[in-house]
């Protein structure tokens, strides 16, 4: 099965391997659906994450969305998993995000909205 991330990621990662997994019976997906590829290789869902101001930093967004529990975890996530911002790999936790930016991290696809 092919996924839209196959074309975006220049390297394999544990994140990418988990993205193609379909939850089995009894799996807990949680309130926020995981990003999966369907048979047409399209993303299944995008979560809208509302912010108060004009800008939020990547680490803050990941914590707000529940991808990580603490701000300290973002460094580990960025070192060991693929994080994409608008389709480009990102390693800076301080990356500024604005309304409309799309983040793929931790098996989820997040769109920043005002």
DABEL-V520574 format. One record per residue. RES is the residue in one small letter. PSI is psi as a letter, one per 30 degrees, with the letter a starting at -180 (NA if undefined). Layout:
RES,PSI
RES,PSI
This chain:
x,k
x,l
x,l
x,f
x,f
x,e
x,f
x,e
x,k
x,f
x,l
x,l
x,l
x,e
x,e
x,e
x,e
x,f
x,f
x,f
x,k
x,k
x,k
x,l
x,k
x,f
x,k
x,j
x,f
x,a
x,f
x,j
x,k
x,l
x,k
x,l
x,k
x,a
x,f
x,g
x,h
x,l
x,k
x,e
x,l
x,k
x,k
x,k
x,j
x,k
x,l
x,e
x,a
x,f
x,k
x,k
x,l
x,e
x,e
x,e
x,e
x,e
x,e
x,e
x,f
x,g
x,e
x,l
x,e
x,l
x,f
x,f
x,f
x,e
x,e
x,e
x,e
x,f
x,e
x,f
x,l
x,k
x,k
x,k
x,j
x,h
x,f
x,k
x,k
x,k
x,f
x,j
x,f
x,g
x,k
x,k
x,k
x,l
x,k
x,f
x,k
x,k
x,k
x,j
x,k
x,h
x,g
x,l
x,k
x,k
x,k
x,k
x,l
x,NA
